[in-house]
Amino acid sequence: MNKLVKKIALLVLLYILTAITPGYCIIGPTLMLDHQEKNEKEFTFGIGPSIRYKHNESSALDFEGDMAMWGVKIVGGPMNDPQFGLSFHAGEQTSEAVKYNLDMTGLSMEDSFKKDPRFRWRVSCGVGNFKLKSRASGHVYKKGSFGYLEPMFLGILPLNRNIIFEFGVGYTFADATGVRVEGIAVEGELLFGKF
């Protein structure tokens, strides 16, 4: 029942974001990217908290479930060129028998679609670590590191000229063994900076 409630809450949140964002982008604050001349190279940047949703599955102990990963994102670059970023996320998930820890650190490159600068694409790559252990004894069933590649599409919702909310959906490709890190990636970022 608890899993069903979490999934319904996530679907309602996704619906609200996708229903409100297009209209708000028309009447919301004007960002630099909305009126920037093509030949200008003004520098933009942002830093802020980030949250990711992951559904985890493991071949060990038939462990699976939903996880929220918290982290931080830094991004910057010239207005009309690709921008580069750095991110870190960590999450923890527990069941009655086991505890699962996952962290991911990556570099990213992103740019806007020229016809609509409030929609962007991003490609991230990086490394991560995982550990699956017993809550009772502390015995480690599985642990290791992995590399990942993650393409993602983003929508920008400006709150004002110095605060934006980004919402992204993509897919994580990873070479982890023992646990399943690969899968759909959903991420939200609240960035503070110059936009």
C-alpha positions as CSV (number, residue, x, y, z in Angstrom):
1,M,0.0,0.0,0.0
2,N,2.9,2.4,0.9
3,K,4.5,1.8,-2.5
4,L,1.2,2.5,-4.3
5,V,0.8,5.8,-2.4
6,K,4.4,6.9,-3.3
7,K,3.8,6.1,-7.0
8,I,0.5,8.0,-7.1
9,A,2.2,11.0,-5.4
10,L,5.0,10.9,-8.0
11,L,2.5,10.8,-10.9
12,V,0.5,13.7,-9.4
13,L,3.7,15.7,-9.1
14,L,4.7,15.0,-12.6
15,Y,1.2,15.9,-13.9
16,I,1.3,19.3,-12.0
17,L,4.7,20.1,-13.3
18,T,3.9,19.3,-16.9
19,A,0.5,21.0,-16.8
20,I,1.6,24.3,-15.2
21,T,5.1,24.8,-16.7
22,P,4.0,25.7,-20.3
23,G,1.6,28.4,-19.2
24,Y,3.9,29.8,-16.5
25,C,6.8,30.0,-19.0
26,I,4.7,32.3,-21.1
27,I,3.8,34.7,-18.3
28,G,6.7,34.1,-15.9
29,P,9.9,36.2,-15.3
30,T,12.0,37.1,-18.3
31,L,15.4,35.5,-18.2
32,M,18.6,36.7,-20.0
33,L,18.2,33.7,-22.3
34,D,14.9,35.0,-23.5
35,H,16.3,38.3,-25.0
36,Q,20.0,37.5,-25.4
37,E,21.5,38.5,-28.8
38,K,23.0,35.6,-30.7
39,N,26.5,37.2,-30.8
40,E,26.7,38.0,-27.1
41,K,28.7,35.7,-24.8
42,E,27.4,36.7,-21.3
43,F,28.4,34.2,-18.6
44,T,25.6,32.4,-16.7
45,F,25.9,30.1,-13.7
46,G,23.9,28.3,-11.1
47,I,24.3,26.3,-8.0
48,G,21.8,24.6,-5.8
49,P,20.2,21.4,-4.3
50,S,19.0,18.6,-6.5
51,I,16.8,15.5,-5.9
52,R,16.6,12.3,-8.0
53,Y,14.2,9.5,-8.1
54,K,15.5,6.0,-8.6
55,H,13.9,2.6,-8.6
56,N,16.4,0.0,-7.5
57,E,16.6,-3.7,-8.1
58,S,19.2,-6.2,-7.0
59,S,19.9,-9.7,-8.0
60,A,21.0,-10.3,-4.4
61,L,18.2,-11.0,-1.9
62,D,15.6,-9.9,-4.4
63,F,15.9,-6.4,-3.0
64,E,14.0,-3.6,-4.8
65,G,12.3,-0.4,-4.0
66,D,12.1,3.4,-4.6
67,M,14.9,5.8,-3.5
68,A,15.2,9.6,-3.2
69,M,18.8,10.7,-3.9
70,W,19.8,14.2,-2.6
71,G,22.7,16.2,-3.9
72,V,24.1,19.4,-5.3
73,K,24.5,20.7,-8.9
74,I,26.9,23.4,-10.2
75,V,26.6,24.6,-13.8
76,G,28.0,27.5,-15.8
77,G,29.1,28.8,-19.2
78,P,28.6,31.4,-21.9
79,M,24.9,32.1,-22.7
80,N,24.9,30.8,-26.3
81,D,27.4,28.0,-26.0
82,P,27.2,24.6,-24.2
83,Q,27.4,24.9,-20.5
84,F,29.3,22.5,-18.2
85,G,28.4,21.2,-14.8
86,L,29.4,19.1,-11.8
87,S,27.0,17.1,-9.7
88,F,27.0,14.8,-6.7
89,H,24.0,12.7,-5.4
90,A,23.7,10.2,-2.6
91,G,20.8,8.0,-1.4
92,E,20.0,5.4,1.1
93,Q,17.3,2.8,1.1
94,T,16.4,0.2,3.7
95,S,14.1,-2.8,4.0
96,E,13.5,-5.1,7.0
97,A,16.7,-7.1,6.2
98,V,19.1,-5.0,4.2
99,K,20.4,-1.4,3.7
100,Y,21.4,-0.1,0.3
101,N,23.7,3.0,-0.2
102,L,24.3,4.6,-3.6
103,D,26.3,7.7,-4.6
104,M,27.0,9.2,-8.1
105,T,29.4,11.9,-9.1
106,G,29.4,13.3,-12.6
107,L,30.3,15.9,-15.2
108,S,27.8,17.2,-17.6
109,M,27.4,19.2,-20.8
110,E,24.1,20.9,-21.7
111,D,22.7,23.3,-24.2
112,S,19.3,24.7,-25.1
113,F,17.3,24.0,-28.1
114,K,17.7,27.1,-30.3
115,K,13.9,27.5,-31.0
116,D,13.0,27.4,-27.3
117,P,15.8,28.2,-24.8
118,R,13.6,27.0,-21.9
119,F,14.0,23.4,-23.1
120,R,17.4,21.9,-22.9
121,W,19.3,18.7,-23.4
122,R,22.1,17.3,-21.1
123,V,24.6,14.5,-21.3
124,S,26.3,13.4,-18.1
125,C,29.0,10.9,-17.4
126,G,30.7,9.9,-14.2
127,V,31.3,7.3,-11.6
128,G,29.5,5.9,-8.6
129,N,29.6,3.5,-5.7
130,F,27.1,1.1,-4.1
131,K,26.9,-1.1,-1.1
132,L,24.2,-3.6,-0.1
133,K,24.6,-4.9,3.5
134,S,22.7,-6.7,6.3
135,R,21.0,-4.3,8.8
136,A,21.3,-6.9,11.5
137,S,24.9,-8.2,11.2
138,G,26.5,-5.5,9.0
139,H,27.6,-8.2,6.6
140,V,28.2,-6.7,3.1
141,Y,26.5,-8.8,0.4
142,K,27.5,-6.6,-2.6
143,K,29.6,-3.5,-3.1
144,G,31.5,-2.0,-5.9
145,S,31.9,1.0,-8.3
146,F,30.6,1.7,-11.7
147,G,30.7,4.2,-14.6
148,Y,27.6,5.7,-16.1
149,L,26.4,7.7,-19.1
150,E,23.1,9.6,-18.8
151,P,21.3,11.6,-21.6
152,M,18.5,13.8,-20.3
153,F,15.9,16.4,-21.5
154,L,15.2,19.4,-19.2
155,G,12.5,22.0,-18.8
156,I,13.2,25.3,-17.1
157,L,10.7,27.0,-14.9
158,P,12.0,30.5,-13.8
159,L,10.9,31.7,-10.4
160,N,12.7,35.0,-10.8
161,R,15.8,36.2,-12.6
162,N,18.2,34.6,-10.1
163,I,16.3,31.4,-9.2
164,I,15.1,28.7,-11.6
165,F,13.7,25.2,-11.2
166,E,14.8,22.5,-13.7
167,F,13.0,19.3,-14.2
168,G,14.6,16.5,-16.2
169,V,13.8,13.0,-17.5
170,G,16.4,10.7,-19.0
171,Y,18.0,7.3,-18.9
172,T,21.0,6.1,-16.9
173,F,23.3,3.6,-18.6
174,A,25.7,1.9,-16.1
175,D,28.0,-1.0,-15.9
176,A,27.2,-2.0,-12.3
177,T,27.1,-5.7,-11.5
178,G,25.1,-7.1,-8.5
179,V,22.7,-4.2,-8.4
180,R,20.7,-2.5,-11.1
181,V,21.7,1.1,-11.5
182,E,20.6,1.4,-15.1
183,G,17.1,2.8,-15.7
184,I,14.9,5.8,-16.0
185,A,16.3,8.9,-14.3
186,V,14.0,11.7,-13.0
187,E,15.6,14.8,-11.5
188,G,14.6,18.2,-10.1
189,E,17.0,21.1,-9.4
190,L,16.5,24.4,-7.7
191,L,19.4,26.6,-9.0
192,F,20.5,30.0,-7.6
193,G,22.6,32.2,-9.8
194,K,22.6,34.4,-12.9
195,F,20.2,33.3,-15.7
